[in-house]
């Protein structure tokens, strides 16, 4: 077992602190101990006062990346294990944080699948029957995925002996994102070097790409050519490996969005700039001409060339949120959002996080429109970075009901975040112990949550009028959007929701999505 050098149990229990950030304080933060089970407090029913460390048992070195919460409440984390040779490893914990005895050895599975150069992405999804699919970059530098049965043994019915790789039309491929579609198909995204191109200069020969395989690991020939799509760079961005795809996501209409960071070319008087961007693709992999500018969208942010992407996710209304780090001399967490049509949502605040929060590594959209973000905090008065998270309101402002929460382990960074069905928040992160690295798992109290107030009073005037509310609801569910939803309707003077897609309190679409759970165009 790895000696992690953590404090003793009594000390550890007293070290938990919740950091609330107030800009009026010169030091930028205060530490407050909260006795009650308030949002952001450690969940005392999980591990040791909310903490499990180390997570991967029986390994000398490990790092975290992907995480999911099973329907039965078990937590699964995927990562890399090993020193000179890094392989795929997976850990599963019971709802109380204890190792799952029915999974691998002491709740940990260490495979023989060696991770290739720069193979830092190890994502995980769950398929029917509790099967787990883990993706990464495998030697010799290809998109690859392995599938495990629910007990951690290899599923030999997947791909070739439990492993699927994508080699057609690709000389080398580096996984940056991975997702499962509703039909069970699996999508890789990253950057590729096409067959026949030299591998000595990534900047010149590599570019963004995606590949799709069927649920059994075979190539999906309906996607691109032989299951592979090379994303041709629009005229506005720099070609090559400067594009980073932090996520691939399926929207409600089955379209795929590849989102991350692009390098925008200089357009005097504007200089070169690293900027949040997204590509939307039809089901066959072709660009979606209805999205942004022929399937591509990007926006410069106030800090211009300094944006470093860390994560991206799709909200219930199909808006794409991209998070990372901004700032030249002083780094700060920031987020950007594009709506379903690929338009930059200027209503969202981009850099409203506390100054301590310097980097976002993962995002978890909430049903009420809020967004959880986890990453790294830099504490000027306490040596060593910490993992930390906060919750944004739907407009991007920090949620005062869940101030910035900072873990107690030094030299740590949050990597993944997920919300349980009961609202508790689970965070996986890395930390340094001696000359090695290990993984921690924390669980915190969640809430409060936005109250669902769905009603048939769609326009909010206090009356359910079939000629108004009924018509609006019918049109919306039939796929109407914009002014077409309320064309010909005269709203009452006291109606509070009379617009579509504004993102504000007058937005009918926002009400139907966030309060009624509808999936709308």
C-alpha positions in Angstrom: 0.0 0.0 0.0 1.2 3.5 -0.8 2.4 5.5 2.1 0.7 8.8 1.5 2.0 10.7 4.5 -1.4 12.0 5.5 -2.1 13.4 9.0 -3.5 11.2 11.7 -7.2 10.7 12.0 -7.8 13.1 14.8 -5.8 15.8 13.1 -7.4 15.2 9.8 -10.8 15.6 11.2 -10.0 19.0 12.5 -8.2 20.1 9.4 -11.3 20.2 7.2 -12.0 23.8 6.4 -14.4 25.6 4.3 -13.0 28.7 2.6 -15.4 31.5 2.0 -13.9 34.2 -0.2 -14.6 37.9 0.5 -13.1 40.5 -1.8 -13.1 43.1 1.0 -10.4 41.2 2.9 -6.9 42.1 2.0 -5.7 38.5 2.2 -8.5 37.4 -0.1 -10.0 34.7 2.1 -10.9 33.5 5.6 -11.1 30.0 7.0 -14.4 29.1 8.7 -15.3 26.0 10.5 -18.9 25.0 10.1 -20.4 22.6 12.5 -23.7 22.0 10.7 -24.1 19.9 7.5 -24.2 23.0 5.3 -23.5 22.9 1.6 -19.8 22.3 1.0 -19.2 20.6 4.4 -17.4 17.2 4.3 -19.8 14.3 4.3 -18.9 12.5 7.6 -20.6 9.3 6.3 -17.9 8.9 3.6 -14.4 7.6 4.2 -12.6 9.5 7.0 -14.7 12.6 7.6 -15.5 12.8 3.8 -12.0 11.8 2.5 -10.6 8.6 1.0 -6.9 8.6 0.3 -5.1 7.0 -1.4 -7.8 5.8 -3.8 -5.9 3.3 -5.9 -4.6 0.6 -3.6 -1.5 -1.5 -4.2 0.1 0.9 -6.7 3.3 3.0 -6.4 2.1 6.1 -8.3 -1.3 7.1 -9.6 -3.3 10.0 -11.1 -7.0 10.6 -11.6 -9.0 11.7 -14.7 -12.5 10.3 -15.3 -15.2 9.6 -12.7 -18.8 8.5 -12.7 -21.4 7.6 -10.1 -23.3 4.4 -10.7 -27.0 4.1 -10.2 -26.4 2.1 -7.0 -24.3 4.9 -5.5 -20.9 3.3 -6.1 -18.2 5.7 -7.3 -15.8 4.7 -10.1 -12.6 6.6 -11.0 -10.3 5.9 -13.9 -6.7 7.0 -14.1 -3.1 6.1 -14.8 -0.9 4.0 -12.5 2.8 3.4 -12.5 6.1 5.2 -12.6 8.2 4.7 -15.8 5.5 2.6 -17.4 2.0 4.0 -17.0 -1.1 1.7 -17.4 -4.8 2.1 -17.1 -6.2 1.6 -13.6 -9.8 1.8 -12.3 -11.0 2.0 -8.7 -14.6 1.5 -7.4 -15.8 2.5 -4.0 -18.9 1.7 -2.1 -21.3 4.5 -1.1 -19.5 4.8 2.2 -16.1 5.1 0.6 -14.9 1.6 1.4 -13.2 -0.4 -1.4 -15.8 -2.5 -3.3 -14.8 -6.2 -2.6 -16.7 -7.3 -5.8 -14.4 -5.3 -8.0 -10.9 -6.3 -8.8 -8.5 -6.6 -5.9 -9.4 -4.4 -3.0 -11.7 -2.4 -5.3 -8.9 -1.7 -7.8 -8.2 -3.0 -11.2 -4.8 -2.4 -12.8 -4.7 -3.4 -16.4 -1.7 -4.3 -18.6 -2.7 -1.7 -21.2 0.2 0.8 -21.5 -0.7 4.4 -21.9 1.1 6.1 -24.8 3.1 9.2 -24.9 1.1 12.3 -23.8 -1.8 9.9 -22.9 -3.0 12.0 -20.0 -6.7 11.6 -20.7 -8.3 8.5 -19.2 -12.1 8.9 -19.4 -14.8 6.4 -18.4 -18.5 5.7 -19.2 -20.9 3.0 -18.1 -22.9 0.8 -20.5 -25.8 -1.6 -19.8 -25.2 -4.3 -17.3 -22.7 -2.2 -15.4 -20.0 -2.6 -18.0 -17.3 0.1 -17.8 -15.5 1.5 -20.9 -12.3 3.4 -20.3 -10.6 5.4 -23.1 -7.1 6.8 -23.4 -4.1 6.9 -25.8 -2.6 3.5 -25.9 0.8 2.5 -27.4 1.6 2.8 -30.2 -0.2 6.2 -29.9 -3.7 5.3 -31.0 -7.3 6.0 -29.8 -8.2 3.0 -27.7 -10.8 1.8 -25.2 -11.0 -1.2 -23.0 -14.2 -2.6 -21.5 -14.5 -4.3 -18.1 -17.4 -6.4 -16.8 -19.1 -5.1 -13.6 -16.7 -7.2 -11.5 -13.6 -5.7 -13.1 -12.7 -8.6 -15.3 -12.0 -8.0 -19.0 -15.0 -8.2 -21.3 -13.7 -10.3 -24.2 -16.8 -9.6 -26.3 -15.6 -6.0 -26.8 -13.3 -5.2 -29.7 -10.4 -7.6 -29.8 -10.1 -9.4 -26.4 -11.7 -6.5 -24.6 -9.8 -3.7 -26.3 -10.9 -1.5 -29.3 -8.4 0.7 -31.2 -8.8 3.1 -34.1 -6.0 2.8 -36.6 -7.8 3.3 -40.0 -6.6 6.5 -41.8 -4.6 7.5 -38.7 -0.8 7.5 -38.3 -1.1 8.6 -34.6 -4.0 9.7 -32.5 -4.0 11.4 -29.0 -7.2 11.1 -27.0 -8.4 14.3 -25.4 -12.1 13.6 -24.9 -14.5 10.6 -24.9 -18.3 10.2 -24.7 -21.1 7.7 -25.1 -24.1 8.5 -27.3 -27.6 7.6 -26.4 -27.5 4.8 -28.9 -24.5 3.3 -27.2 -21.9 4.3 -29.8 -18.6 5.7 -28.4 -16.9 8.8 -29.7 -13.2 9.8 -29.3 -12.0 13.3 -29.9 -8.5 14.7 -29.9 -5.8 15.4 -32.4 -4.5 13.1 -35.2 -1.8 12.7 -37.7 -3.3 11.3 -40.9 -1.8 8.2 -42.5 1.2 9.1 -44.7 2.0 12.3 -42.8 5.3 12.5 -40.9 5.1 12.3 -37.1 8.2 14.5 -36.4 6.3 17.8 -36.3 3.0 17.8 -34.6 2.4 21.5 -35.1 2.5 21.0 -38.9 0.9 17.6 -39.4 -1.6 17.0 -36.5 -5.1 18.4 -36.3 -8.4 18.0 -34.5 -10.2 14.8 -35.2 -12.9 12.5 -34.0 -13.6 8.8 -34.3 -16.7 6.7 -33.5 -17.0 3.0 -32.7 -20.1 0.9 -32.2 -21.1 -0.3 -28.7 -19.2 -3.6 -29.3 -16.0 -1.8 -30.2 -16.2 -2.2 -34.0 -15.7 0.8 -36.3 -18.8 2.9 -37.1 -18.5 3.2 -40.9 -21.5 5.6 -40.9 -19.3 8.3 -39.4 -16.9 10.2 -41.7 -14.8 7.7 -43.7 -14.3 4.4 -42.0 -15.4 5.9 -38.7 -12.9 8.8 -38.6 -13.4 12.5 -39.2 -10.6 15.0 -39.6 -11.8 18.5 -38.6 -10.6 20.9 -41.3 -9.6 24.2 -39.6 -11.8 27.2 -40.5 -10.0 30.1 -42.0 -10.1 31.9 -38.7 -8.0 29.5 -36.7 -4.4 28.2 -36.8 -4.0 24.7 -38.3 -2.2 21.9 -36.5 -2.1 20.7 -32.9 -2.9 24.1 -31.3 -6.6 23.1 -31.0 -7.4 21.3 -27.8 -10.7 19.4 -27.6 -11.6 19.2 -23.9 -15.0 17.5 -24.5 -17.2 15.7 -27.0 -20.9 15.9 -26.2 -24.1 14.7 -27.7 -26.9 17.3 -27.8 -30.6 16.6 -27.6 -31.0 16.4 -31.4 -28.2 13.9 -31.8 -25.6 16.4 -33.0 -22.0 16.2 -31.6 -20.2 19.2 -30.3 -16.4 19.1 -30.0 -15.4 21.9 -27.7 -12.2 23.3 -26.3 -9.6 25.8 -27.2 -8.5 27.1 -30.7 -5.8 29.6 -31.7 -7.5 32.5 -33.5 -5.4 34.0 -36.2 -4.5 37.7 -36.1 -7.1 40.0 -37.5 -5.7 43.5 -37.2 -6.0 45.3 -34.8 -6.7 42.0 -33.0 -3.6 39.8 -32.4 -3.3 36.0 -32.2 -5.4 34.6 -29.4 -6.0 31.3 -27.6 -9.8 31.3 -27.3 -12.7 29.0 -26.4 -14.2 27.4 -29.4 -16.6 24.6 -30.5 -17.3 22.5 -33.6 -20.7 21.0 -34.2 -21.1 18.0 -36.4 -24.0 16.2 -38.0 -24.7 12.6 -37.1 -22.5 11.5 -40.0 -19.6 13.7 -38.9 -20.1 16.5 -41.5 -20.1 20.1 -40.3 -23.4 21.5 -39.2 -24.0 24.6 -41.3 -26.7 25.9 -38.9 -24.2 26.2 -36.0 -22.1 29.4 -35.7 -20.1 29.9 -38.9 -20.6 26.7 -40.9 -20.3 24.5 -37.8 -17.7 26.5 -35.9 -17.8 29.1 -33.2 -15.2 30.9 -31.1 -14.9 34.0 -29.0 -12.1 36.2 -27.7 -12.0 36.9 -24.0 -10.8 39.9 -22.3 -7.5 38.3 -21.4 -7.0 37.5 -25.1 -4.1 35.1 -25.7 -3.9 33.7 -22.2 -6.8 31.2 -22.2 -6.0 27.6 -21.3 -8.8 25.2 -21.6 -9.5 22.7 -18.8 -13.0 21.3 -19.3 -16.2 21.6 -21.3 -19.8 20.3 -20.9 -23.3 20.6 -22.4 -26.1 21.9 -20.2 -29.7 20.7 -20.4 -30.6 23.5 -22.8 -27.8 22.3 -25.1 -25.6 25.3 -24.3 -21.9 24.5 -24.3 -19.9 25.8 -21.3 -16.1 25.9 -21.6 -13.9 26.5 -18.6 -10.2 26.9 -17.9 -7.7 29.5 -16.8 -7.3 33.1 -17.9 -4.8 35.9 -17.2 -1.2 36.6 -18.1 0.6 37.4 -14.8 -2.2 36.4 -12.5 -4.1 33.3 -13.5 -7.8 33.0 -12.7 -10.5 30.4 -13.4 -12.9 31.5 -16.1 -15.9 30.1 -18.1 -17.5 30.9 -21.4 -20.8 29.7 -22.9 -22.2 29.3 -26.4 -25.9 28.7 -26.9 -27.3 25.9 -29.0 -26.9 27.9 -32.2 -23.2 28.6 -31.5 -23.7 32.2 -30.4 -21.5 33.5 -27.6 -23.7 34.1 -24.5 -22.4 37.5 -23.4 -24.9 37.4 -20.5 -22.6 34.9 -18.8 -19.9 36.4 -16.6 -16.6 34.9 -17.8 -14.2 35.7 -14.9 -16.4 36.0 -11.8 -14.5 33.3 -9.7 -12.6 34.2 -6.6 -9.0 35.1 -7.2 -7.8 32.0 -5.4 -9.5 29.8 -8.0 -6.8 29.7 -10.7 -7.8 26.7 -12.9 -10.9 24.7 -13.8 -10.3 21.0 -14.7 -13.9 19.7 -14.8 -17.5 20.9 -15.0 -20.7 19.4 -13.8 -23.9 21.1 -15.1 -26.8 21.0 -12.6 -30.5 20.4 -13.5 -31.4 23.9 -12.2 -28.9 25.6 -14.6 -26.1 26.1 -12.1 -22.6 24.8 -12.9 -20.2 23.0 -10.6 -16.5 23.6 -11.4 -13.5 21.9 -9.8 -9.8 22.5 -10.2 -6.9 24.1 -8.4 -6.6 26.9 -5.9 -3.4 28.8 -5.0 -3.4 30.0 -1.4 -0.8 32.8 -0.9 -0.6 32.4 2.9 -0.5 28.6 3.0 2.2 26.7 1.1 1.0 24.4 -1.6 -1.9 24.4 -4.1 -5.1 22.7 -3.1 -8.0 21.1 -4.9 -11.1 23.2 -4.8 -14.5 23.7 -6.3 -17.4 26.1 -6.4 -20.8 26.4 -7.9 -21.7 29.1 -10.4 -25.2 30.5 -10.9 -26.7 30.2 -14.3 -25.4 33.7 -15.2 -21.8 32.7 -14.2 -21.7 34.5 -10.9 -20.5 32.5 -7.9 -23.3 30.9 -6.0 -23.3 32.4 -2.5 -25.0 29.3 -1.1 -21.9 27.3 -1.9 -18.8 29.4 -1.5 -15.4 28.2 -2.7 -14.6 24.9 -1.0 -10.9 24.0 -0.6 -9.5 20.6 0.3 -6.9 20.2 3.1 -4.3 18.2 1.3 -1.3 20.2 0.1 0.1 19.9 -3.4 -3.2 18.8 -4.8 -5.5 19.6 -7.7 -9.1 18.6 -8.4 -9.6 16.5 -11.6 -13.2 15.4 -11.7 -16.5 16.3 -10.1 -19.9 14.6 -10.1 -23.2 15.0 -8.3 -25.0 12.1 -6.7 -28.8 11.7 -7.0 -29.2 13.0 -3.4 -27.2 16.1 -4.3 -24.0 15.2 -2.5 -20.8 16.3 -4.4 -18.0 13.9 -5.2 -14.5 15.2 -6.1 -11.5 13.2 -7.4 -8.1 14.8 -7.4 -4.4 14.2 -7.5 -1.9 15.1 -4.7 1.9 14.8 -4.3 3.3 12.6 -1.6 7.0 12.6 -1.4 8.3 12.1 -4.9 5.2 10.3 -6.1 1.6 11.1 -6.9 -1.6 9.6 -5.5 -5.4 10.1 -5.9 -7.9 11.3 -3.3 -11.7 11.1 -3.3 -13.8 13.6 -1.3 -17.6 13.8 -0.8 -19.3 17.0 0.4 -22.8 18.0 1.3 -24.7 19.6 -1.6 -27.7 21.9 -2.0 -29.5 24.1 -1.7 -31.0 23.4 -5.1 -33.1 25.5 -7.4 -36.7 24.8 -6.7 -38.6 23.3 -9.7 -41.7 25.4 -10.2 -43.1 23.9 -13.4 -46.7 24.9 -14.1 -49.0 25.3 -17.0 -48.9 29.0 -16.5 -46.2 29.4 -19.1 -46.2 33.1 -19.4 -46.2 33.7 -15.6 -49.3 35.9 -15.4 -51.0 33.8 -12.7 -53.6 32.2 -15.0 -53.5 29.1 -17.2 -55.0 30.4 -20.4 -55.3 27.6 -23.1 -55.3 30.2 -25.9 -51.9 31.5 -24.6 -50.1 29.0 -22.4 -51.5 26.0 -24.2 -50.5 27.4 -27.6 -47.0 28.3 -26.4 -46.4 24.8 -24.9 -47.7 23.1 -28.0 -45.5 25.1 -30.3 -42.5 24.6 -28.1 -42.8 20.9 -27.9 -43.4 20.7 -31.7 -40.0 22.3 -32.3 -40.9 26.0 -32.8 -38.4 28.5 -31.5 -37.8 32.2 -31.2 -40.7 34.6 -32.0 -42.5 31.7 -33.7 -43.4 30.4 -30.3 -45.5 33.4 -29.4 -46.4 34.8 -32.8 -49.9 36.3 -32.8 -50.2 36.1 -29.0 -51.0 39.2 -27.0 -49.6 38.8 -23.5 -51.3 40.1 -20.4 -49.7 43.2 -18.9 -48.6 41.3 -15.8 -47.0 38.4 -17.8 -43.4 37.8 -16.7 -42.2 35.4 -19.4 -42.7 36.9 -22.9 -39.5 36.2 -24.8 -37.5 33.2 -26.1 -33.8 32.5 -25.7 -32.8 35.7 -23.8 -31.5 33.7 -20.8 -33.2 36.1 -18.3 -36.2 35.9 -16.1 -38.4 36.8 -19.2 -37.2 33.7 -21.1 -40.0 31.1 -21.8 -37.4 28.6 -23.0 -35.3 28.9 -19.9 -38.4 28.3 -17.8 -39.5 25.2 -19.7 -35.9 23.7 -19.6 -34.8 24.5 -16.1 -38.2 24.2 -14.3 -40.1 21.6 -16.4 -37.1 19.5 -17.6 -38.0 19.8 -21.3 -35.4 19.2 -24.0 -36.0 22.0 -26.6 -34.5 23.4 -29.7 
